[in-house]
């Protein structure tokens, strides 16, 4: 009988080993795990090469693209304003308050200084919280939040957000490799938008608390860090109670992680949220608004002509330029205050009272007043922004006119604050015609530096610049050009002329006879100093008869005047339209010893890293001899000593040497005053937007009443501030002896001339 093989009998087969089954599952498990790891590695590899979303290059990480505001600084290093798309300026970590950094770390990422960009403990906590429904916060680190701000738009779906999150991890890791922890904190705070036009921590500190990041109080730092959760929601201007509660949460986190004591926590959480220092920063508010707008046009031209290392032109709104100007912040403040004080408290109320009850107010037309006013108003309508936009939109003309005569809600300017009202746009135009406008420019004689620039009374509502943009008749402020010719040709301040009306024959056969506003001293001999002091037109007539209009034009050109000058005898009475900028620059020639120096506004421009891109020096040219310049100062001192500028002595009590000249134009439409001291040359113009709107009397409409008080108030503030070191000394005499007589007292004694008597009560 054959033996049957044991191996072939089914009932006798050995059972499978447990080790074999374990090995099988082990292989499957690790294969699956390896596959997952490879997929994750592959996923992050695809992310890192930009296949699953934008990933910045190393170069872009070193120089992340962002919009940096260009900053305008005064000569005393005060930030005057910015040009920007985003109102953002970079701040270094060393410039951040310690409490600000501690509040950020305590609230957003307590292990910030331990992890390498991704906090896996925080991620695990976030996942568990999401799974259990006990969600208490996200797992994003500060570095990831910065990555999200810097490189990503808002995702359109949850799937896109998942991939965006993965991209953030890669970017965060790269950022941690490229930057220190402190640099990441600074960059994050610099990039964050705190709303209300406050992009970045520097702007936020200034706008919300009128301070800098290194000077924030504990409660202020906590407020700004609290806004990082959602600045639109936690907006302290709109939701102060919610923001205060959020601030206290931040303070609670600082207490939890022992950045502050319990005593400090208890006291600070009781402090109410203070928004009293909140101030918006934009292009139409703040200091030196007219100057900044003038500068904008100049800098845009500069940017188009200057190029970055990559060959593209500089962008004024994105490249973070630093523009250092000649403006002194204190002088600018005093200039703006002087304009506001005189016009709001004195001149404008007088103007309203002067025109009360007059149908055609504030316009004066000798004939056809109704027709002239209607024509003027229609012209104003066509120049308005509202008309331009409607015309561009293709609105028919009759519909445009209807819209201008339909009442609408609007906010209008007043010296007591803005007024919310309802009126027709046409009525608002007439309303604004009532306001007197002003311009002031003040410059340093020897450097050409413009120290103060006020182009109008309120840039938000009146954007026409009366320093560089406007040009008006200058009246008797033009006479110094004529008298300069006289001094250059051997005459002196004490040279005498007969005070009788001259007759000047013109080339066309007609005659011109200048008129005087005063009948004093007719038929006597008077000195040139006295004639200029009293703004005598007859003596100007004799001088232009002796010299030619063409010679006056020539000397004016040497002194920086570029506007059109009609070479006719009437030029000496100020018939030409000139800008305040031209007049101040020209009159400054006398204080600068005969050398015209072009007024300058900018000293240097730097890039965002502090590299100097260009420095600026003013153009200069000799316009007259040093002796002539000094003689002109002697002449113009008479204006203040006993002439049309005497109220500087009588009312404002100035005792220091001042050379000046008032100016009043036809119908008293324009009032001027040019005042010169050894350290400052300052010009002021005052008048209405339209020449037909003006005072009806010379006493109110003259330059001594309209413009001179602004100069006086400005200089009083200047002299009261000892930190400015503005001299009250006399003008420096030329080194060489003066070749003509300048002491006119003896000459006056031998002349049948009586200096004007003024009643102090008149002023």
C-alpha positions in Angstrom: 0.0 0.0 0.0 1.4 3.3 -1.0 2.1 6.0 1.4 0.2 9.2 0.8 2.1 12.4 1.0 1.3 14.4 4.0 1.8 17.6 2.0 -0.9 16.6 -0.5 -3.6 16.0 2.0 -5.8 19.0 2.4 -6.7 18.3 6.0 -3.1 18.2 7.0 -2.0 21.7 5.5 -0.3 24.0 8.0 -2.2 27.2 8.9 -0.9 30.6 7.7 1.6 32.4 9.9 0.4 35.5 11.8 3.7 37.1 11.0 3.0 36.8 7.3 -0.3 38.8 7.7 1.3 41.4 9.8 4.1 41.8 7.3 1.5 42.3 4.5 -0.3 45.0 6.4 2.9 46.6 7.4 4.0 46.8 3.8 0.6 48.2 2.7 0.6 50.8 5.5 4.1 52.0 4.8 3.5 52.0 1.1 0.4 54.2 1.7 2.3 56.4 4.1 5.3 56.7 1.6 2.8 57.5 -1.1 1.2 60.2 1.0 4.6 61.6 1.8 5.6 61.6 -1.8 2.4 63.2 -2.8 2.9 65.9 -0.1 6.5 66.4 -1.3 5.3 66.5 -4.9 2.6 68.9 -4.0 4.9 71.3 -2.2 7.5 70.9 -5.0 4.8 71.9 -7.5 3.9 74.8 -5.2 7.5 75.8 -4.9 8.0 76.1 -8.7 4.8 78.0 -9.1 2.6 75.4 -10.8 -0.2 75.6 -8.2 -0.2 79.4 -7.6 2.1 82.4 -7.7 5.3 82.0 -5.7 7.8 84.8 -5.5 11.4 84.4 -6.6 14.3 84.9 -4.2 14.9 88.3 -5.7 11.3 89.2 -5.1 11.5 88.0 -1.5 14.6 90.2 -1.0 12.8 93.2 -2.5 9.1 92.6 -2.0 7.0 94.9 -4.2 4.7 97.4 -2.4 3.5 100.9 -2.8 5.5 103.3 -0.7 4.3 106.9 -0.3 6.6 109.6 -1.2 7.2 111.9 1.8 7.6 115.7 1.9 9.7 117.1 4.7 10.2 120.6 5.9 13.6 122.1 6.4 13.2 121.3 10.2 12.4 117.7 9.4 8.7 117.8 10.0 6.5 115.6 7.7 4.4 118.0 5.7 2.5 115.4 3.7 2.7 112.5 1.3 2.0 111.5 -2.3 0.6 108.0 -2.5 -1.7 105.3 -3.8 -1.3 103.7 -0.4 -0.6 106.0 2.5 2.3 103.8 3.7 5.8 104.6 4.9 8.2 102.0 6.1 9.3 101.8 9.7 12.3 99.9 11.1 11.9 97.4 13.9 14.0 99.7 16.2 11.4 102.4 15.7 8.6 100.2 17.1 7.4 100.6 20.7 8.2 97.5 22.8 4.6 97.3 24.0 3.5 97.2 20.3 5.7 94.2 19.6 4.7 92.4 22.8 1.0 93.0 22.1 1.4 91.6 18.6 3.3 88.4 19.7 0.9 87.8 22.7 -2.2 88.1 20.6 -1.2 86.7 17.2 1.7 84.3 17.7 3.1 83.6 21.1 5.7 81.1 19.7 6.8 83.4 17.0 10.4 83.4 18.1 10.5 79.6 18.4 9.0 78.3 15.1 10.3 78.6 11.6 7.3 80.1 9.9 4.8 77.4 10.6 3.5 76.6 14.1 2.5 72.9 13.9 1.1 73.0 17.5 -1.2 75.9 16.6 -2.2 74.0 13.4 -3.0 70.9 15.4 -5.1 73.0 17.8 -6.9 74.6 15.0 -7.7 71.2 13.3 -8.9 69.7 16.5 -11.0 72.7 17.3 -12.6 72.7 13.9 -13.3 69.0 14.2 -14.9 69.2 17.6 -16.7 72.5 17.0 -14.6 74.2 19.7 -12.8 76.5 17.3 -10.8 79.1 19.3 -8.5 80.6 16.7 -6.5 80.0 13.6 -3.1 78.4 13.2 -1.5 81.1 11.0 1.7 82.6 12.3 2.7 86.2 11.9 4.9 85.2 9.0 2.0 83.4 7.3 -0.2 86.5 7.8 2.5 88.6 6.3 2.8 86.2 3.4 -0.9 86.4 2.8 -0.8 90.3 2.8 2.2 90.5 0.6 1.5 88.0 -2.2 -2.2 87.0 -2.4 -5.5 88.3 -3.5 -8.7 87.2 -1.8 -9.5 83.6 -3.0 -12.7 83.0 -5.0 -13.6 79.7 -3.4 -12.7 77.3 -0.5 -10.6 75.1 -2.8 -8.6 78.1 -3.9 -8.2 79.1 -0.3 -6.8 75.7 0.6 -4.1 76.0 -2.1 -3.5 79.6 -1.1 -2.9 78.3 2.5 -0.3 75.8 1.2 1.3 78.6 -0.8 1.5 80.7 2.3 3.4 77.9 4.1 6.0 77.8 1.4 6.3 81.5 1.3 6.5 81.7 5.1 9.3 79.2 5.1 11.2 81.2 2.5 10.6 84.5 4.4 12.0 82.9 7.6 15.1 81.9 5.6 15.6 85.4 4.1 14.7 87.7 7.0 15.2 87.9 10.8 12.2 87.7 13.1 12.4 91.4 13.9 12.4 92.3 10.2 9.3 90.1 9.6 7.4 91.9 12.4 8.4 95.3 11.0 7.4 94.3 7.4 4.1 92.9 8.5 3.1 96.0 10.4 4.3 98.2 7.6 2.1 96.4 5.1 -1.1 96.1 7.1 -4.0 98.4 6.1 -5.5 100.0 9.3 -8.2 101.6 7.2 -9.1 105.4 7.2 -6.2 105.9 4.8 -3.7 104.5 7.3 -1.6 101.9 5.5 1.2 100.6 7.7 2.0 101.2 11.4 3.7 104.6 10.8 0.6 106.1 9.1 -1.7 104.4 11.7 0.1 105.9 14.6 0.0 109.3 13.1 -3.6 109.2 11.9 -5.2 107.7 15.0 -3.0 109.1 17.8 -0.9 111.8 16.2 2.3 110.2 17.2 5.0 107.9 15.9 5.4 104.1 16.3 8.1 104.5 18.9 6.0 106.8 21.1 2.7 104.8 21.3 1.2 104.4 24.7 0.3 100.9 25.9 -3.4 101.3 25.3 -2.7 102.8 21.8 -0.5 99.8 20.9 -3.1 97.4 22.1 -5.8 99.2 20.0 -3.8 99.0 16.8 -2.9 95.3 17.4 -6.5 94.6 18.0 -7.4 96.0 14.6 -5.2 93.3 13.0 -8.0 90.8 13.4 -10.2 92.7 11.0 -9.5 96.5 10.6 -12.8 97.1 8.7 -14.8 95.6 11.5 -12.7 97.0 14.3 -12.7 100.5 13.0 -12.2 102.9 16.0 -13.9 105.7 14.2 -17.1 103.8 13.4 -17.2 101.2 16.3 -15.3 102.7 19.3 -17.1 100.4 21.8 -16.2 97.2 19.9 -12.6 98.4 19.4 -12.3 99.2 23.1 -13.4 95.7 24.0 -11.0 94.2 21.4 -8.2 96.3 22.9 -8.9 94.9 26.3 -8.7 91.4 24.8 -5.2 92.2 23.6 -4.3 93.6 27.0 -5.6 90.3 28.5 -3.3 88.3 26.2 -0.4 90.5 27.3 -1.3 89.8 31.0 -1.6 86.1 30.3 1.9 85.9 28.9 3.3 88.2 31.6 4.2 91.1 29.3 2.3 93.4 31.7 1.4 93.2 35.4 -2.1 92.7 36.7 -2.0 96.2 38.3 -1.1 97.7 34.9 -3.8 95.7 33.2 -6.5 96.8 35.6 -5.6 100.5 35.2 -5.2 100.5 31.4 -8.4 98.6 30.7 -10.3 101.4 32.5 -9.0 104.0 30.2 -11.6 104.9 27.6 -10.7 104.7 23.9 -9.5 108.2 23.0 -10.0 109.3 19.4 -9.6 113.0 20.0 -6.3 113.1 18.1 -7.7 111.3 15.1 -6.9 113.2 11.9 -7.2 112.1 8.4 -4.3 112.4 6.0 -5.1 113.2 2.4 -4.1 115.6 -0.3 -6.6 118.3 0.6 -6.0 118.6 4.4 -3.0 119.3 6.7 -0.2 121.8 6.5 1.0 123.6 3.3 -1.7 122.1 1.1 -1.2 124.6 -1.7 2.5 124.2 -1.6 2.2 120.4 -1.7 -0.1 120.6 -4.8 2.4 122.9 -6.5 5.2 120.6 -5.7 3.2 117.6 -7.0 3.2 119.0 -10.6 6.9 119.8 -10.4 7.9 116.4 -9.0 5.8 114.5 -11.6 7.9 116.2 -14.3 11.1 115.3 -12.3 10.1 111.7 -12.1 9.4 111.4 -15.8 13.0 112.6 -16.4 14.8 110.5 -13.9 15.1 106.7 -14.0 15.6 103.8 -11.5 18.3 101.2 -12.0 15.9 99.0 -13.9 15.4 101.7 -16.5 11.9 102.7 -15.6 11.1 106.3 -14.5 10.4 107.0 -10.8 6.8 106.9 -9.7 5.9 109.7 -7.2 3.1 107.6 -5.8 4.8 104.2 -5.3 8.5 104.5 -5.0 8.8 106.0 -1.5 10.8 109.1 -2.5 11.8 111.5 0.3 11.5 115.1 -0.8 13.3 117.6 1.5 11.9 121.1 1.0 12.9 124.6 2.1 9.7 125.2 4.0 10.0 125.9 7.7 7.1 124.1 9.5 6.8 126.8 12.1 6.9 129.7 9.6 4.3 127.9 7.5 2.1 127.5 10.5 2.4 131.2 11.4 1.7 132.2 7.8 -1.5 130.1 7.6 -2.6 131.4 11.0 -2.0 135.0 9.9 -4.1 134.7 6.8 -6.9 133.0 8.7 -6.8 135.5 11.6 -7.0 138.6 9.4 -9.5 137.4 6.9 -11.8 135.5 9.2 -11.9 137.9 12.1 -11.5 141.3 10.4 -11.6 141.6 6.7 -14.4 139.1 5.7 -16.9 140.4 8.3 -16.1 143.9 7.2 -16.7 142.9 3.6 -20.1 141.3 4.4 -21.2 144.4 6.4 -19.9 146.7 3.6 -22.1 145.0 1.0 -25.2 144.3 3.2 -28.4 145.3 1.5 -27.0 145.7 -2.1 -28.7 143.7 -4.8 -25.6 143.2 -6.9 -23.3 142.4 -4.0 -20.4 141.7 -4.1 -20.0 143.0 -7.7 -19.5 146.5 -8.8 -20.3 147.4 -12.4 -20.8 151.0 -13.6 -23.1 150.0 -16.4 -25.4 147.0 -17.3 -24.7 145.4 -13.9 -27.4 142.7 -14.3 -26.1 141.6 -17.7 -22.5 141.7 -16.6 -23.2 139.6 -13.5 -25.2 137.1 -15.5 -22.3 136.7 -17.9 -19.8 136.4 -15.1 -21.9 133.7 -13.4 -22.3 131.7 -16.6 -18.5 131.8 -17.1 -18.0 130.5 -13.6 -20.5 127.7 -14.2 -18.7 126.6 -17.4 -15.4 126.6 -15.5 -16.7 124.4 -12.7 -15.9 120.7 -12.3 -19.6 119.8 -12.2 -20.1 121.3 -15.6 -17.0 119.6 -17.1 -18.1 116.2 -15.9 -21.7 116.6 -17.2 -20.3 117.8 -20.5 -17.9 114.9 -20.7 -20.9 112.5 -20.0 -22.7 113.9 -23.0 -25.5 115.6 -21.1 -27.4 118.2 -23.2 -26.7 121.8 -22.4 -30.3 122.6 -21.3 -30.2 119.6 -18.9 -26.9 120.9 -17.5 -28.4 124.3 -16.9 -31.4 122.7 -15.3 -29.1 120.7 -12.9 -27.3 123.9 -11.9 -30.6 125.5 -10.9 -32.0 122.5 -9.0 -31.4 122.4 -5.2 -29.2 119.7 -3.9 -27.6 118.7 -0.6 -24.0 120.0 -0.3 -21.4 121.0 2.2 -20.0 124.6 1.8 -17.2 126.5 3.4 -17.5 129.1 6.1 -15.0 130.7 8.4 -17.0 129.1 11.3 -16.7 125.6 9.9 -18.3 123.6 7.1 -22.1 124.0 6.7 -24.3 121.2 5.5 -27.1 122.8 3.5 -29.4 122.6 0.4 -29.0 125.1 -2.4 -28.7 125.1 -6.2 -25.2 124.8 -7.6 -25.7 128.2 -9.2 -26.4 129.7 -5.7 -23.3 128.1 -4.3 -21.2 129.7 -7.0 -22.6 133.1 -6.0 -22.1 132.3 -2.4 -18.4 131.6 -3.0 -17.9 134.8 -4.9 -18.3 136.7 -1.6 -15.1 135.2 -0.1 -11.9 137.2 -0.1 -8.9 135.2 -1.1 -5.2 135.6 -0.1 -1.7 134.5 -1.0 1.5 134.7 0.9 5.1 133.7 0.1 8.1 134.3 2.3 11.7 133.6 1.3 15.2 133.8 2.8 17.1 136.5 0.9 20.6 135.0 0.7 19.6 131.3 -0.1 16.4 131.8 -2.1 14.8 129.2 0.2 11.0 129.6 0.4 10.1 129.3 4.0 6.3 129.8 3.9 3.8 129.4 1.1 0.0 130.0 1.4 -1.8 129.8 -1.8 -5.3 130.5 -0.5 -7.7 130.4 2.4 -8.8 126.7 2.2 -7.5 124.2 -0.3 -10.5 121.8 0.0 -12.9 124.5 -1.2 -10.7 126.9 -3.1 -8.0 125.1 -5.0 -6.8 128.0 -7.1 -3.2 128.9 -6.1 -2.6 132.6 -5.6 1.2 132.3 -5.3 2.3 130.6 -8.5 -0.9 130.0 -10.5 -2.6 133.3 -10.2 -1.5 136.6 -11.7 -3.1 139.9 -10.8 -2.4 143.6 -11.4 0.3 144.6 -8.9 -0.5 148.3 -8.6 2.1 150.5 -6.9 4.2 147.5 -5.8 5.6 147.8 -9.3 7.1 151.2 -8.6 10.3 149.9 -7.1 11.4 148.6 -10.5 11.2 152.2 -11.8 13.0 153.6 -8.8 15.7 151.1 -9.2 16.5 152.6 -12.6 16.7 156.0 -11.0 19.2 154.7 -8.4 21.2 152.9 -11.0 21.5 156.2 -13.0 22.9 158.4 -10.3 19.8 159.6 -8.5 19.4 159.2 -4.7 16.6 158.8 -2.3 17.0 162.5 -1.5 16.8 163.7 -5.1 13.9 166.1 -5.5 11.2 166.5 -8.2 8.5 169.0 -8.6 5.2 167.6 -7.5 3.2 168.6 -10.6 1.3 166.5 -13.0 3.5 165.5 -16.0 2.2 165.1 -19.6 3.7 162.3 -21.5 3.3 162.1 -25.3 2.7 158.7 -26.7 4.0 157.4 -30.0 0.5 157.4 -31.5 0.1 161.1 -30.8 -2.0 160.7 -27.7 -1.0 161.9 -24.3 -0.9 160.1 -20.9 -1.4 162.0 -17.6 -1.1 160.0 -14.4 -3.6 160.7 -11.7 -2.8 161.1 -8.0 -5.1 159.9 -5.2 -3.9 162.7 -2.9 -3.8 166.5 -3.5 -1.2 167.1 -0.8 2.1 168.9 -1.5 1.0 170.0 -5.0 3.5 172.4 -6.5 6.3 171.7 -4.0 9.5 169.8 -4.5 9.5 166.3 -2.8 12.2 163.7 -2.5 12.1 160.4 -4.2 12.0 158.7 -0.8 8.9 160.7 0.1 7.3 160.1 -3.3 7.7 156.4 -3.0 6.5 156.4 0.6 3.3 158.2 -0.3 2.9 156.3 -3.6 3.0 159.5 -5.7 2.0 158.8 -9.3 3.1 162.2 -10.6 6.7 161.5 -9.7 6.5 158.1 -11.3 5.3 159.9 -14.4 8.3 162.2 -14.3 10.7 159.2 -13.9 9.2 157.2 -16.7 9.5 160.3 -18.9 13.2 160.5 -18.0 13.7 156.7 -18.5 11.8 154.6 -20.9 9.2 151.8 -20.4 11.6 149.5 -22.2 14.2 150.2 -19.6 11.7 149.3 -16.8 10.9 146.0 -18.6 14.6 145.3 -18.9 15.3 145.8 -15.1 12.2 143.8 -14.2 13.5 140.9 -16.3 16.9 141.0 -14.5 15.0 140.8 -11.3 13.2 137.6 -12.3 9.9 138.8 -13.8 8.9 136.5 -16.7 5.3 137.5 -17.3 4.2 139.7 -20.1 5.0 143.4 -19.5 3.5 146.0 -21.9 6.2 148.6 -22.5 3.9 151.6 -22.1 4.2 154.5 -19.6 1.3 153.2 -17.5 3.4 150.2 -16.7 4.9 152.1 -13.7 1.5 152.3 -12.0 1.3 148.5 -12.0 -1.0 147.8 -14.9 0.7 144.4 -15.5 -0.5 141.1 -14.1 2.2 139.4 -12.2 2.3 136.4 -9.8 3.1 136.8 -6.1 5.9 134.3 -6.7 7.5 136.7 -9.3 7.0 139.8 -7.1 8.5 138.3 -3.9 11.5 136.9 -5.9 12.1 140.3 -7.5 11.8 142.4 -4.3 14.1 139.9 -2.6 16.9 141.2 -4.9 17.2 144.3 -2.8 17.8 142.3 0.4 20.3 140.1 -1.4 22.6 143.0 -2.3 21.5 143.3 -5.9 21.7 139.7 -6.9 18.5 138.1 -8.1 18.1 134.5 -6.6 15.4 132.3 -8.0 13.1 131.2 -5.2 13.7 127.5 -4.5 11.4 124.9 -2.9 13.4 121.7 -2.8 16.9 121.0 -1.5 17.3 117.3 -2.3 15.4 114.2 -3.2 16.3 110.7 -1.9 15.1 107.2 -2.8 13.4 104.9 -0.3 16.8 103.7 1.0 18.1 107.2 1.7 20.4 107.4 -1.4 20.5 111.0 -2.7 19.2 111.2 -6.2 19.6 114.9 -6.8 20.4 118.1 -4.9 19.2 121.5 -5.9 20.7 125.0 -5.9 19.0 128.2 -7.1 19.8 130.1 -10.2 21.3 133.5 -9.6 22.2 136.6 -11.6 23.4 140.1 -10.8 20.5 142.5 -11.4 22.0 145.7 -10.0 24.9 147.0 -8.0 25.0 146.5 -4.3 24.8 150.2 -3.7 21.6 150.4 -5.8 20.0 147.6 -3.8 20.9 149.3 -0.5 19.5 152.7 -1.8 16.3 150.9 -2.7 16.0 149.6 0.9 16.5 153.1 2.1 13.7 154.3 -0.2 11.3 151.5 0.8 11.9 152.1 4.6 10.2 155.4 4.1 7.0 153.6 3.2 6.9 152.2 6.8 8.4 155.2 8.5 5.9 157.7 7.3 4.2 156.5 4.1 1.4 154.1 3.2 2.8 151.4 5.4 2.8 153.6 8.6 0.3 151.4 10.4 3.1 148.8 10.9 4.5 151.4 13.3 1.3 152.9 14.7 -1.0 149.8 15.0 1.4 146.9 15.1 4.2 148.6 17.0 7.1 147.4 14.8 10.2 149.4 15.6 12.8 147.4 13.7 14.0 148.4 10.2 11.5 147.3 7.6 11.5 148.1 3.8 8.0 147.8 2.3 5.7 148.8 -0.4 1.9 148.7 -0.6 -0.1 148.3 -3.7 -3.7 149.0 -4.7 -5.2 148.4 -8.1 -8.0 149.9 -10.1 -11.4 149.8 -8.3 -9.5 148.4 -5.2 -9.7 144.9 -6.7 -6.3 143.9 -5.4 -4.4 144.7 -2.2 -0.7 144.1 -2.0 2.1 144.5 0.5 5.7 143.6 0.1 7.8 143.6 3.3 11.5 143.1 3.5 13.7 142.5 6.5 17.3 141.3 6.6 16.3 137.7 7.0 12.9 137.5 5.2 11.3 138.9 2.2 7.5 138.3 2.3 4.7 139.3 -0.1 1.0 139.2 0.5 -1.9 139.6 -1.9 -5.6 139.8 -1.0 -8.6 140.1 -3.2 -11.7 138.3 -4.5 -11.8 135.6 -7.1 -13.3 138.0 -9.6 -11.9 141.5 -10.1 -15.5 142.8 -10.2 -16.0 141.8 -6.6 -14.3 144.3 -4.2 -14.7 147.0 -1.7 -16.2 150.2 -3.0 -13.9 152.5 -1.0 -10.2 153.1 -1.1 -9.9 153.1 2.7 -11.1 149.5 2.9 -9.8 148.2 -0.4 -6.2 149.6 -0.3 -3.3 147.2 0.2 -2.5 148.8 3.6 -5.9 147.5 4.9 -6.2 144.2 3.0 -2.7 142.8 2.7 -0.4 144.6 5.2 -2.2 143.2 8.3 -1.5 139.7 7.2 2.2 140.5 6.9 2.2 142.2 10.3 0.5 139.2 12.1 2.9 136.8 10.4 6.0 138.7 11.4 4.7 139.2 14.9 4.5 135.5 15.3 7.9 135.0 13.7 9.6 137.5 16.0 7.9 136.0 19.1 9.5 132.6 18.3 13.1 132.9 19.5 13.9 129.5 18.1 13.7 130.9 14.5 16.5 133.4 15.1 15.0 135.9 12.7 17.0 139.2 13.0 15.4 142.5 13.9 18.7 144.4 13.1 19.2 146.9 10.4 20.2 146.0 6.8 23.9 145.5 6.2 25.5 148.5 4.5 27.8 148.0 1.4 31.5 147.7 2.2 32.3 150.5 -0.1 31.2 154.1 0.7 27.9 155.1 -0.7 28.3 157.7 -3.5 25.1 159.6 -2.9 23.3 161.3 0.0 20.9 159.2 1.9 20.1 161.4 4.8 17.0 163.3 3.6 16.2 165.0 6.9 18.1 168.1 5.9 16.7 168.0 2.5 13.2 167.9 3.9 14.0 170.9 6.1 14.9 172.9 3.0 11.9 171.9 1.1 8.3 173.1 1.5 7.1 169.5 2.4 5.1 168.4 5.4 5.2 164.7 6.1 1.8 163.2 6.5 0.1 163.4 9.9 -1.7 160.2 10.9 -4.3 159.8 13.6 -3.4 156.6 15.6 -7.1 156.0 16.1 -7.5 155.6 12.3 -5.6 152.3 12.5 
